[in-house]
C-alpha cells in the first residue's frame, strides 16, 4: 500500500498522466526542522508509523486550471510501517499532467538518501485496453524503510481547467488516518470572489485566512489527530474519519447537466447496433423481457474492465465502439445498454453512485468525483413517474453471473444520482429481504456401522448465493468442479469424496435458481464405541470455529452488510439395527439482526433435522457487540451437539 488514501484523494480531483520530466524537482531545505519534529516510538505504542506532516494544497487559478500538491512526512516506528515505503499515485493523461515530484529518506544517523530520478516509474494500469491508455500511476519505492527513518515526499499535478467549468473545483481531504497525524494541513488558494462551500464531518475547525491583491488563501490545520484502529466489518473509513470537503459547484443539477452533455452524443446508434438490438428482441413482446434480454447481452458479451468511474476520462466511449470492441468499464457498459434500450423504445437512465464500502456521499458538497461507479436505472412502469428506488430496475452489467435486477451488497442502500435529461434525482437503491438471498439444502444420509456416511444432496440457491456460486464455477473448467466441491465438503465431512460427477443446472441461466446434485461418502464421520455411534447432524453447514469473532471488545460498530437465509433439511438413517439413544433439544434464537433455529425429530426410525440461519443487514453498535458474539457462540454450540444412536441387542 502507498499513501494512506492516495487513490481516493487523487481520484477526487481526477489526477492525470504525463511523460515523466527529465529530472525531479528539488526538495526544500528543511531537513533539520523535520529531524527536530521526530518523536520517540514509545509515545505511539500501537502505531506502525506517525505522520509528522500530512499536507494537501489546492490552487485555483484566475484564468482556469487547478494545481494540487501533496506532501507527506512519515516517521516509521516499527516493521509494520514498511507498507508506507511503496508509493503509487494513480492519475489520468487525458486532462492532467505531472509537474513535480521528489522523495527522500532521512536516516537516524543523519544521512539523507534521495530517491534517484530514474527510479520513478510511470505504469499504465490497463495496458492491454486502448480505451484506457490514459489511466496510469506514478510509482516509486522509498529506500531504507526501517524503524526510526523518516520518509518525506511531495507530488504536484496540474490540470488546465476544472471539470464542469474553467475554475470549477471540488476536493476532499481526510484529516485522520489509521496511524496518528501530528500535523494535518489543508490549504486552498483561489481568486477573490470565487464562491465555494466547505463541509466538515467529524471535525470542528475554523480556517486561517490570508488575503492578497487578487487571491485569498484558507488554511485548515489540525494537530495530534489520533489514529483510527482498523477492525473487521467496521463502517467505511471515510464515514468515521475527520473529513473536509470543498466545492464551487452550486448544485447536483449542475453535475447532472454536465454528465448529460458528456454522455448524450455517445448513445447514438449505427446500423450494426440497431441490427444487433432488433435481432436480440425478435419475437419478444414483453417490455420487461426486452430489458432483461438486453441487460444479459451487455453483461455476457461485453468484457468488463475494472476501472472505477473517474480513474479514466469521465466521458463514456460511444456505444457503437463499445459494441464493436466488446469491452468497457462501468460507464461504457451502461452507455451501450442505454443505447440499445433506446433502439427498443425503452428509456434507461445513467445512475451515478458511490460504492457502499467507500463511504457515504457528502451530499452537501456536489461533485462528480464523489462517484466511483455507474449503472443503469430503468423505470418499471413507463406510464408512471418513479417515486422511490423500488420503482426502478437497477441494472449493473459489470457483475458476473448476476440475475436480472440484482445488485451486490456494495451497491445496496446507496444514494444514486439518476440523470434524467438534465435533472438530478436521488433515489436509494433497494436492500433485498434475506429471503431473496436464499440457500436450501435437501440431504438424505445413510450411516454405516463403521461410522462412515453416504450422502445424497440437492443444493438450491437464489440471489447472492446463486450469483457467487455461478461466478466461481464459470471461472473453472468442468474437470475441476468435483475438486472444488470436495474442498467445500471437507470443511464439515473430512475425507469426503464424490461418488459420481456433480450435476449442475444451467450455470448460465442467471435468472433461474441454481441447482446442484451430488453424492459423496465420508469415512469415519461418526465416533464409534462398542455399541453406539455419535455424530453431528449439521452435515453440510456449521460454524467451523468458536472464535469466529475473536475480539472481546469493539471500538467501531460491526456491519452485517447483507441479508441472507440458509436452510438445511436432512433425513438421516441410522445403520440397520440401531435406534436413537440421545437427541439434542430444539433451539430457536431470535435477535434483531438474525435468527437461528434447529429441530430434531425421530420418525419411523429416521432422524429428521432442520437448520435455519437468517441474517439481516444491520449496524451493531460496540455496546451490543457482546450480543452478536453470544449469537455466534450459541450457533457454534448447537452445530456441534451430537446425536447418539445405539445398536439394539
C-alpha positions as CSV (number, residue, x, y, z in Angstrom):
1,X,0.0,0.0,0.0
2,X,1.1,3.6,-0.6
3,X,-0.3,6.8,0.7
4,X,-3.0,6.1,3.3
5,X,-5.7,7.4,0.9
6,X,-3.9,8.4,-2.3
7,X,-6.2,6.5,-4.6
8,X,-9.2,8.4,-3.2
9,X,-7.7,11.8,-2.8
10,X,-6.3,11.9,-6.3
11,X,-9.3,10.3,-7.8
12,X,-11.4,13.1,-6.4
13,X,-9.5,15.7,-8.5
14,X,-9.1,13.4,-11.5
15,X,-5.3,13.3,-11.5
16,X,-3.7,12.6,-14.9
17,X,-0.7,11.1,-16.6
18,X,2.1,12.8,-18.4
19,X,5.5,11.9,-19.5
20,X,7.9,12.0,-16.6
21,X,10.1,15.1,-16.5
22,X,13.8,14.5,-17.2
23,X,14.5,15.4,-13.6
24,X,12.7,15.6,-10.3
25,X,12.1,18.9,-8.6
26,X,14.4,19.9,-5.7
27,X,13.3,19.1,-2.1
28,X,13.1,22.0,0.3
29,X,16.0,22.7,2.7
30,X,14.1,21.8,5.8
31,X,15.8,18.6,6.9
32,X,16.8,19.9,10.3
33,X,13.3,21.1,11.1
34,X,11.9,17.6,10.2
35,X,14.5,15.9,12.4
36,X,13.6,18.1,15.3
37,X,10.0,17.0,15.0
38,X,10.8,13.3,15.3
39,X,9.1,11.5,18.2
40,X,10.1,8.6,20.5
41,X,8.4,5.5,19.4
42,X,7.0,4.8,22.9
43,X,4.6,7.7,22.5
44,X,2.7,5.7,20.0
45,X,3.0,2.1,21.1
46,X,0.2,0.8,18.9
47,X,1.0,2.7,15.7
48,X,3.1,1.4,12.8
49,X,4.1,5.0,11.9
50,X,3.3,8.6,12.7
51,X,2.6,11.3,10.1
52,X,4.7,14.3,11.1
53,X,3.1,16.2,8.3
54,X,0.2,15.5,6.0
55,X,-0.4,18.5,3.8
56,X,-2.6,19.0,0.7
57,X,-2.7,22.3,-1.2
58,X,-5.1,23.2,-3.9
59,X,-4.6,26.3,-6.0
60,X,-7.4,27.5,-8.3
61,X,-6.1,29.9,-11.0
62,X,-7.7,33.1,-12.2
63,X,-7.9,32.1,-15.9
64,X,-8.8,28.5,-15.1
65,X,-6.9,25.4,-14.1
66,X,-6.0,23.7,-10.9
67,X,-2.8,22.8,-9.2
68,X,-2.7,20.3,-6.4
69,X,0.3,19.4,-4.2
70,X,0.5,16.6,-1.7
71,X,3.3,16.3,0.9
72,X,3.6,13.6,3.4
73,X,6.4,13.2,6.1
74,X,6.1,9.8,7.8
75,X,8.2,8.5,10.6
76,X,8.5,4.7,10.6
77,X,8.1,3.3,14.1
78,X,8.4,-0.4,13.6
79,X,8.4,-3.2,11.0
80,X,4.6,-2.7,10.3
81,X,5.4,0.7,8.9
82,X,7.2,-0.8,5.9
83,X,3.9,-0.6,3.9
84,X,4.5,3.2,3.6
85,X,7.6,2.7,1.5
86,X,5.8,1.7,-1.7
87,X,4.1,4.7,-3.2
88,X,1.6,4.5,-6.0
89,X,-0.3,7.6,-7.3
90,X,-2.9,7.0,-10.0
91,X,-3.7,9.8,-12.4
92,X,-5.1,10.4,-15.9
93,X,-3.4,11.6,-19.1
94,X,-6.4,12.9,-20.8
95,X,-6.7,16.1,-18.6
96,X,-3.9,16.1,-16.1
97,X,-0.1,16.4,-16.1
98,X,2.5,15.7,-13.5
99,X,4.7,18.8,-13.0
100,X,6.9,18.0,-10.0
101,X,7.9,15.3,-7.6
102,X,10.6,14.4,-5.2
103,X,11.2,11.8,-2.4
104,X,13.8,11.2,0.2
105,X,14.6,9.1,3.3
106,X,16.1,10.7,6.4
107,X,18.1,8.2,8.4
108,X,18.7,8.3,12.2
109,X,22.5,8.6,11.6
110,X,21.9,12.0,9.9
111,X,22.3,10.9,6.3
112,X,19.7,11.7,3.6
113,X,19.0,9.3,0.8
114,X,17.2,10.9,-2.2
115,X,15.2,8.7,-4.5
116,X,17.0,8.8,-7.9
117,X,15.0,10.3,-10.8
118,X,15.4,7.2,-12.9
119,X,13.7,5.0,-10.2
120,X,10.4,6.9,-10.5
121,X,8.2,4.7,-12.7
122,X,5.2,5.5,-14.9
123,X,2.9,2.5,-15.2
124,X,-0.2,2.0,-17.3
125,X,-3.0,0.4,-15.2
126,X,-4.8,-1.1,-18.2
127,X,-2.1,-1.6,-20.8
128,X,-4.0,-4.2,-22.9
129,X,-7.0,-1.9,-23.4
130,X,-6.6,1.0,-25.9
131,X,-9.7,2.7,-24.5
132,X,-7.9,3.2,-21.2
133,X,-4.4,4.1,-22.3
134,X,-4.7,7.3,-20.2
135,X,-5.1,5.5,-16.9
136,X,-1.6,5.4,-15.3
137,X,0.2,5.7,-12.0
138,X,3.4,7.3,-10.7
139,X,5.2,4.7,-8.7
140,X,8.3,4.8,-6.5
141,X,10.0,2.9,-3.7
142,X,11.4,4.7,-0.6
143,X,14.8,3.4,0.3
144,X,15.7,2.2,3.8
145,X,12.3,2.0,5.3
146,X,13.4,0.7,8.7
147,X,12.3,1.7,12.2
148,X,13.4,5.2,13.0
149,X,13.7,6.6,9.5
150,X,11.6,9.4,8.1
151,X,10.0,9.2,4.7
152,X,9.4,12.5,3.0
153,X,7.9,13.2,-0.4
154,X,5.9,15.6,-2.4
155,X,3.9,15.3,-5.7
156,X,2.4,18.1,-7.7
157,X,-0.1,17.8,-10.5
158,X,-2.0,20.3,-12.7
159,X,-5.0,20.3,-15.0
160,X,-5.8,23.0,-17.5
161,X,-9.4,23.6,-16.3
162,X,-11.9,22.4,-13.8
163,X,-14.2,19.5,-14.7
164,X,-17.5,21.4,-15.0
165,X,-16.1,24.9,-15.8
166,X,-12.7,26.6,-16.1
167,X,-12.5,27.5,-12.4
168,X,-14.8,24.9,-11.0
169,X,-13.2,22.8,-8.3
170,X,-14.0,20.3,-5.6
171,X,-11.9,18.4,-3.3
172,X,-12.0,16.1,-0.2
173,X,-9.3,15.7,2.5
174,X,-9.3,13.2,5.3
175,X,-7.7,14.7,8.4
176,X,-7.3,11.4,10.1
177,X,-5.7,8.0,9.2
178,X,-5.1,4.6,10.6
179,X,-1.9,5.9,12.1
180,X,-1.7,9.2,14.1
181,X,-1.1,12.5,12.4
182,X,0.9,15.1,14.3
183,X,0.1,17.9,11.9
184,X,-2.6,17.9,9.2
185,X,-3.0,20.8,6.8
186,X,-5.3,21.7,4.0
187,X,-4.5,24.8,2.0
188,X,-7.0,26.3,-0.5
189,X,-5.9,29.3,-2.7
190,X,-8.4,30.8,-5.1
191,X,-9.2,34.0,-6.9
192,X,-11.1,36.6,-4.9
193,X,-14.9,36.5,-5.5
194,X,-15.0,32.8,-6.4
195,X,-17.8,31.3,-4.3
196,X,-17.4,27.9,-2.7
197,X,-18.8,25.9,0.2
198,X,-17.0,23.8,2.8
199,X,-18.3,20.8,4.6
200,X,-16.8,19.4,7.8
201,X,-17.7,15.9,9.1
202,X,-16.5,14.6,12.4
203,X,-14.5,17.8,12.7
204,X,-14.8,21.4,14.1
205,X,-12.2,23.7,12.6
206,X,-12.0,27.4,11.6
207,X,-9.6,28.4,8.8
208,X,-6.9,30.9,8.9
209,X,-7.5,33.4,6.1
210,X,-4.8,35.4,4.2
211,X,-5.8,37.9,1.6
212,X,-3.6,39.2,-1.2
213,X,-4.3,41.5,-4.1
214,X,-6.1,39.0,-6.3
215,X,-6.3,35.8,-4.2
216,X,-7.4,34.6,-0.9
217,X,-5.9,31.6,0.9
218,X,-7.6,29.4,3.5
219,X,-5.7,27.2,5.9
220,X,-7.3,24.5,8.0
221,X,-4.9,22.7,10.3
222,X,-5.3,20.1,13.0
223,X,-2.8,18.8,15.5
224,X,-2.5,15.4,17.1
225,X,-5.2,13.6,15.2
226,X,-5.4,10.1,16.8
227,X,-5.1,7.0,14.6
228,X,-8.2,5.1,13.8
229,X,-7.9,1.4,14.7
230,X,-8.9,-0.9,11.9
231,X,-11.4,-3.7,12.7
232,X,-13.1,-6.4,10.6
233,X,-16.6,-5.4,9.4
234,X,-16.2,-1.8,10.6
235,X,-18.0,1.0,8.8
236,X,-16.3,2.7,5.8
237,X,-13.2,4.6,6.9
238,X,-14.4,7.8,5.3
239,X,-17.6,7.7,7.4
240,X,-15.5,7.5,10.6
241,X,-12.6,9.8,9.9
242,X,-12.5,13.6,10.2
243,X,-13.3,14.9,6.7
244,X,-13.1,18.3,5.0
245,X,-14.8,18.8,1.6
246,X,-14.8,21.9,-0.6
247,X,-16.7,22.6,-3.8
248,X,-17.6,25.5,-6.0
249,X,-20.3,23.5,-7.8
250,X,-23.6,25.0,-6.9
251,X,-25.9,22.0,-7.1
252,X,-26.3,18.4,-8.1
253,X,-28.3,19.6,-11.1
254,X,-25.1,21.1,-12.4
255,X,-23.5,17.7,-12.1
256,X,-26.4,16.0,-13.9
257,X,-26.3,18.6,-16.7
258,X,-22.5,18.1,-17.1
259,X,-22.9,14.3,-17.4
260,X,-25.9,14.5,-19.7
261,X,-23.8,16.7,-22.0
262,X,-20.9,14.3,-21.9
263,X,-23.0,11.1,-22.5
264,X,-25.8,12.1,-24.8
265,X,-23.8,12.0,-28.0
266,X,-22.4,8.6,-27.1
267,X,-25.8,6.9,-27.2
268,X,-26.2,7.4,-31.0
269,X,-26.8,4.1,-32.8
270,X,-25.5,2.9,-36.1
271,X,-26.8,0.2,-38.4
272,X,-24.8,-2.5,-36.6
273,X,-26.1,-1.6,-33.1
274,X,-29.7,-1.3,-34.4
275,X,-29.4,-4.7,-36.1
276,X,-28.0,-6.4,-33.0
277,X,-30.8,-5.0,-30.9
278,X,-33.5,-6.0,-33.3
279,X,-32.1,-9.5,-33.6
280,X,-31.9,-9.9,-29.9
281,X,-35.5,-8.8,-29.4
282,X,-37.1,-10.6,-32.3
283,X,-40.4,-12.2,-31.2
284,X,-40.3,-10.8,-27.7
285,X,-43.4,-8.7,-26.9
286,X,-42.9,-8.1,-23.1
287,X,-41.2,-4.8,-22.1
288,X,-39.6,-6.5,-19.1
289,X,-38.3,-9.4,-21.1
290,X,-36.8,-6.9,-23.6
291,X,-35.0,-5.1,-20.8
292,X,-33.8,-8.5,-19.4
293,X,-32.6,-9.7,-22.8
294,X,-30.6,-6.5,-23.5
295,X,-29.1,-6.5,-19.9
296,X,-27.8,-10.1,-20.2
297,X,-26.4,-9.4,-23.6
298,X,-24.2,-6.5,-22.4
299,X,-23.4,-8.5,-19.2
300,X,-22.2,-11.5,-21.1
301,X,-20.8,-10.2,-24.4
302,X,-19.0,-7.0,-23.3
303,X,-15.9,-7.8,-21.2
304,X,-15.7,-5.6,-18.1
305,X,-12.5,-3.6,-17.5
306,X,-12.5,-2.9,-13.8
307,X,-11.6,0.8,-13.6
308,X,-13.5,3.0,-11.1
309,X,-15.5,5.9,-12.5
310,X,-13.2,8.9,-12.6
311,X,-10.0,6.9,-13.0
312,X,-10.4,7.0,-16.8
313,X,-11.9,10.0,-18.5
314,X,-15.5,10.8,-17.4
315,X,-16.9,10.7,-20.9
316,X,-18.0,7.2,-21.9
317,X,-16.9,5.8,-25.2
318,X,-19.5,5.8,-28.0
319,X,-21.9,2.9,-27.6
320,X,-21.1,1.8,-31.2
321,X,-17.4,1.5,-30.3
322,X,-18.2,-0.5,-27.1
323,X,-20.2,-2.9,-29.1
324,X,-17.5,-3.3,-31.7
325,X,-14.6,-3.7,-29.2
326,X,-16.7,-5.8,-26.8
327,X,-15.0,-4.4,-23.7
328,X,-15.6,-1.4,-21.5
329,X,-15.7,0.0,-18.0
330,X,-18.8,0.6,-16.0
331,X,-19.8,3.8,-17.8
332,X,-19.1,2.2,-21.2
333,X,-21.3,-0.8,-20.5
334,X,-24.0,1.4,-19.1
335,X,-23.9,3.6,-22.2
336,X,-24.2,0.6,-24.6
337,X,-27.2,-0.7,-22.6
338,X,-29.0,2.6,-22.6
339,X,-28.3,3.0,-26.4
340,X,-29.8,-0.5,-27.1
341,X,-32.8,0.2,-24.8
342,X,-33.4,3.4,-26.8
343,X,-33.4,1.5,-30.0
344,X,-36.1,-0.8,-28.4
345,X,-38.1,2.3,-27.5
346,X,-37.3,2.0,-23.7
347,X,-35.9,4.8,-21.7
348,X,-33.0,4.0,-19.4
349,X,-31.0,6.5,-17.3
350,X,-27.4,6.6,-16.1
351,X,-27.2,6.3,-12.3
352,X,-24.1,7.5,-10.6
353,X,-23.3,6.2,-7.2
354,X,-20.7,5.6,-4.6
355,X,-19.9,2.0,-3.6
356,X,-21.0,1.5,0.0
357,X,-17.7,0.3,1.3
358,X,-16.0,3.6,0.3
359,X,-18.4,5.7,2.4
360,X,-21.5,7.8,2.2
361,X,-21.8,10.7,-0.3
362,X,-21.1,14.1,1.1
363,X,-24.5,15.4,-0.2
364,X,-23.8,19.0,0.9
365,X,-20.8,19.2,-1.4
366,X,-21.9,18.5,-5.0
367,X,-19.0,17.0,-7.1
368,X,-18.9,14.2,-9.8
369,X,-15.7,12.9,-8.3
370,X,-17.6,11.5,-5.3
371,X,-19.0,8.8,-7.5
372,X,-17.0,5.7,-8.3
373,X,-19.5,3.6,-10.2
374,X,-22.2,3.9,-12.8
375,X,-25.1,1.6,-13.5
376,X,-28.5,1.9,-15.4
377,X,-31.9,2.7,-13.9
378,X,-35.0,1.7,-15.9
379,X,-38.4,2.7,-14.7
380,X,-40.5,-0.4,-14.1
381,X,-43.6,1.3,-15.5
382,X,-43.2,3.7,-18.4
383,X,-46.5,5.4,-17.7
384,X,-45.8,6.3,-14.0
385,X,-43.3,8.7,-12.5
386,X,-40.9,6.8,-10.2
387,X,-41.3,7.8,-6.6
388,X,-38.7,5.6,-4.9
389,X,-35.8,3.3,-5.7
390,X,-38.3,0.4,-5.7
391,X,-39.8,1.8,-8.9
392,X,-36.7,1.1,-11.0
393,X,-35.0,-1.9,-12.4
394,X,-31.4,-1.4,-11.3
395,X,-29.0,-3.0,-13.8
396,X,-25.3,-3.4,-13.3
397,X,-23.9,-5.4,-16.3
398,X,-20.4,-5.4,-14.7
399,X,-21.5,-8.1,-12.2
400,X,-20.7,-11.5,-13.5
401,X,-23.5,-14.1,-13.4
402,X,-25.9,-11.7,-11.8
403,X,-29.6,-12.3,-12.1
404,X,-31.7,-9.5,-13.7
405,X,-32.1,-6.7,-11.3
406,X,-29.6,-8.0,-8.8
407,X,-27.2,-5.5,-7.1
408,X,-24.3,-6.8,-5.0
409,X,-24.1,-5.6,-1.3
410,X,-21.7,-2.8,-2.1
411,X,-24.4,-1.2,-4.2
412,X,-27.4,-1.8,-2.0
413,X,-28.8,1.1,0.1
414,X,-26.8,3.6,-1.8
415,X,-27.8,7.1,-2.8
416,X,-27.8,7.0,-6.6
417,X,-28.0,10.2,-8.7
418,X,-30.2,9.3,-11.7
419,X,-29.6,11.6,-14.6
420,X,-33.0,12.2,-16.3
421,X,-32.5,14.7,-19.1
422,X,-30.5,17.5,-17.4
423,X,-32.1,17.0,-14.0
424,X,-30.6,15.2,-11.0
425,X,-32.8,12.9,-8.9
426,X,-31.6,11.0,-6.0
427,X,-33.0,7.5,-5.3
428,X,-31.9,4.9,-2.8
429,X,-31.1,1.5,-4.3
430,X,-33.1,-1.3,-2.7
431,X,-31.9,-3.6,0.0
432,X,-33.2,-7.2,-0.6
433,X,-35.0,-9.1,2.0
434,X,-33.0,-12.0,3.4
435,X,-35.4,-14.4,1.7
436,X,-34.2,-13.1,-1.7
437,X,-30.7,-14.3,-1.0
438,X,-31.5,-17.8,-0.1
439,X,-29.8,-21.2,0.0
440,X,-31.6,-24.5,0.7
441,X,-30.1,-28.0,1.0
442,X,-32.1,-31.2,0.9
443,X,-30.0,-34.0,2.4
444,X,-30.5,-37.8,2.7
445,X,-27.8,-39.6,4.6
446,X,-27.2,-43.3,5.4
447,X,-25.0,-44.1,8.4
448,X,-22.9,-47.3,8.3
449,X,-21.9,-49.4,11.4
450,X,-18.3,-48.4,10.9
451,X,-19.1,-44.7,11.2
452,X,-18.9,-43.9,7.5
453,X,-21.8,-41.9,5.9
454,X,-23.3,-41.9,2.4
455,X,-25.0,-38.6,1.4
456,X,-27.2,-37.5,-1.4
457,X,-27.8,-33.8,-1.6
458,X,-29.7,-31.2,-3.6
459,X,-28.5,-27.6,-3.3
460,X,-30.8,-24.8,-4.4
461,X,-29.7,-21.1,-4.4
462,X,-31.2,-17.8,-5.2
463,X,-29.9,-14.2,-5.3
464,X,-26.5,-13.6,-3.8
465,X,-25.8,-17.2,-3.2
466,X,-26.6,-18.2,-6.8
467,X,-24.6,-15.3,-8.2
468,X,-21.5,-16.2,-6.2
469,X,-21.6,-19.9,-6.9
470,X,-22.2,-19.3,-10.6
471,X,-19.4,-16.8,-10.8
472,X,-17.0,-19.2,-9.1
473,X,-17.8,-22.2,-11.2
474,X,-17.9,-20.4,-14.5
475,X,-14.3,-19.5,-13.9
476,X,-13.4,-23.2,-13.6
477,X,-13.1,-25.8,-16.2
478,X,-15.7,-28.6,-15.7
479,X,-12.9,-31.1,-14.8
480,X,-12.3,-29.1,-11.7
481,X,-15.9,-29.0,-10.4
482,X,-15.5,-32.1,-8.3
483,X,-12.3,-30.9,-6.7
484,X,-13.9,-27.6,-5.8
485,X,-17.0,-29.3,-4.3
486,X,-14.9,-31.8,-2.3
487,X,-12.9,-29.0,-0.9
488,X,-16.1,-27.5,0.5
489,X,-17.4,-30.8,1.8
490,X,-14.2,-31.5,3.7
491,X,-14.8,-28.5,5.9
492,X,-17.6,-30.4,7.6
493,X,-17.1,-34.0,6.4
494,X,-13.3,-34.8,6.5
495,X,-12.1,-37.1,3.6
496,X,-15.3,-36.8,1.8
497,X,-15.2,-38.0,-1.9
498,X,-17.8,-37.6,-4.5
499,X,-19.2,-40.9,-5.8
500,X,-20.1,-39.5,-9.2
501,X,-19.8,-36.2,-11.2
502,X,-21.8,-33.4,-9.7
503,X,-24.9,-32.3,-11.7
504,X,-25.5,-28.6,-12.2
505,X,-28.5,-26.9,-13.7
506,X,-27.5,-24.5,-16.4
507,X,-24.9,-22.2,-14.9
508,X,-25.7,-19.5,-17.5
509,X,-29.4,-19.4,-16.7
510,X,-28.7,-16.5,-14.4
511,X,-32.4,-15.7,-13.7
512,X,-33.3,-19.2,-12.6
513,X,-32.5,-20.8,-9.2
514,X,-29.2,-22.7,-9.3
515,X,-29.5,-26.4,-8.5
516,X,-26.7,-28.8,-7.8
517,X,-27.0,-32.5,-7.1
518,X,-24.2,-34.6,-5.7
519,X,-23.5,-37.9,-3.9
520,X,-20.5,-38.5,-1.6
521,X,-19.1,-40.8,1.0
522,X,-17.2,-39.7,4.1
523,X,-15.4,-42.4,6.0
524,X,-15.4,-42.5,9.8
525,X,-17.7,-39.5,10.1
526,X,-19.2,-40.8,13.3
527,X,-17.3,-41.6,16.5
528,X,-17.6,-45.3,17.4
529,X,-17.9,-47.0,20.8
530,X,-18.8,-50.6,21.5
531,X,-22.5,-50.3,20.7
532,X,-23.1,-46.8,19.6
533,X,-22.3,-44.1,17.1
534,X,-22.2,-40.3,17.9
535,X,-22.2,-37.7,15.2
536,X,-23.3,-34.1,14.3
537,X,-26.4,-33.7,12.3
538,X,-25.0,-30.5,10.7
539,X,-23.6,-32.4,7.8
540,X,-23.0,-29.7,5.2
541,X,-23.1,-26.4,7.1
542,X,-21.8,-25.5,10.6
543,X,-19.6,-22.9,12.2
544,X,-16.1,-24.3,12.0
545,X,-14.7,-22.3,14.8
546,X,-15.9,-20.9,18.1
547,X,-13.7,-17.9,17.7
548,X,-15.4,-16.5,14.6
549,X,-15.5,-13.2,16.4
550,X,-12.3,-13.5,18.5
551,X,-12.2,-9.9,19.8
552,X,-14.0,-9.4,23.0
553,X,-14.4,-5.6,22.6
554,X,-15.1,-3.3,19.7
555,X,-14.2,0.3,19.0
556,X,-16.4,0.7,15.9
557,X,-19.8,-0.7,15.1
558,X,-20.0,-4.1,13.5
559,X,-21.5,-4.1,10.0
560,X,-23.5,-7.1,8.7
561,X,-23.6,-6.0,5.0
562,X,-26.5,-8.1,3.6
563,X,-29.4,-10.2,4.5
564,X,-29.1,-14.0,3.9
565,X,-31.2,-17.1,4.6
566,X,-29.7,-20.5,4.7
567,X,-31.8,-23.7,5.3
568,X,-30.8,-27.3,5.7
569,X,-33.3,-30.2,5.7
570,X,-31.8,-33.6,6.4
571,X,-33.1,-37.1,6.7
572,X,-30.5,-39.3,8.4
573,X,-30.9,-43.1,8.5
574,X,-29.0,-44.9,11.3
575,X,-27.4,-48.3,10.4
576,X,-29.8,-51.2,10.4
577,X,-30.4,-52.4,13.9
578,X,-29.6,-49.0,15.5
579,X,-32.1,-46.7,17.3
580,X,-31.8,-43.2,18.6
581,X,-30.5,-43.0,22.2
582,X,-29.8,-39.3,22.6
583,X,-31.0,-36.3,20.6
584,X,-30.4,-32.6,21.3
585,X,-33.3,-30.3,22.1
586,X,-34.7,-27.9,19.6
587,X,-33.5,-24.3,19.6
588,X,-34.9,-21.1,18.3
589,X,-32.8,-18.0,18.9
590,X,-34.1,-14.6,17.7
591,X,-32.2,-11.3,17.7
592,X,-32.9,-8.1,15.8
593,X,-30.0,-8.9,13.4
594,X,-30.8,-12.6,12.9
595,X,-32.4,-15.9,13.8
596,X,-31.0,-19.4,14.3
597,X,-33.2,-22.4,14.7
598,X,-32.7,-26.2,14.7
599,X,-35.1,-29.0,15.1
600,X,-34.7,-32.8,15.7
601,X,-37.4,-35.4,15.2
602,X,-37.4,-39.2,15.2
603,X,-39.9,-40.7,12.7
604,X,-40.1,-44.4,11.7
605,X,-36.5,-45.0,12.6
606,X,-35.3,-41.9,10.7
607,X,-33.8,-38.7,12.2
608,X,-35.3,-35.5,10.6
609,X,-33.1,-32.5,11.2
610,X,-33.6,-28.9,10.1
611,X,-31.3,-25.9,10.5
612,X,-32.2,-22.3,9.7
613,X,-29.8,-19.3,9.8
614,X,-31.2,-15.9,8.9
615,X,-29.1,-12.7,8.9
616,X,-30.5,-9.2,8.5
617,X,-28.4,-6.3,7.3
618,X,-27.5,-4.3,10.4
619,X,-25.1,-2.0,12.0
620,X,-24.4,-3.2,15.5
621,X,-23.1,-0.7,18.0
622,X,-20.0,-1.6,20.0
623,X,-22.0,-1.9,23.2
624,X,-24.1,-4.7,21.6
625,X,-21.1,-6.5,20.1
626,X,-21.2,-8.9,23.0
627,X,-24.7,-9.9,22.0
628,X,-23.5,-10.7,18.5
629,X,-20.7,-12.8,19.9
630,X,-23.2,-14.6,22.0
631,X,-25.4,-15.3,19.0
632,X,-22.5,-16.9,17.1
633,X,-21.3,-18.9,20.1
634,X,-24.7,-20.3,20.6
635,X,-24.8,-21.3,16.9
636,X,-21.4,-23.0,17.3
637,X,-22.6,-24.8,20.4
638,X,-25.7,-26.1,18.6
639,X,-23.9,-27.0,15.4
640,X,-21.5,-29.2,17.4
641,X,-24.0,-31.1,19.5
642,X,-24.1,-34.8,18.9
643,X,-26.8,-37.4,18.3
644,X,-26.2,-40.9,19.7
645,X,-27.6,-44.0,18.0
646,X,-27.4,-47.3,19.9
647,X,-27.2,-50.8,18.5
648,X,-30.1,-52.9,19.7
649,X,-29.4,-56.1,21.5
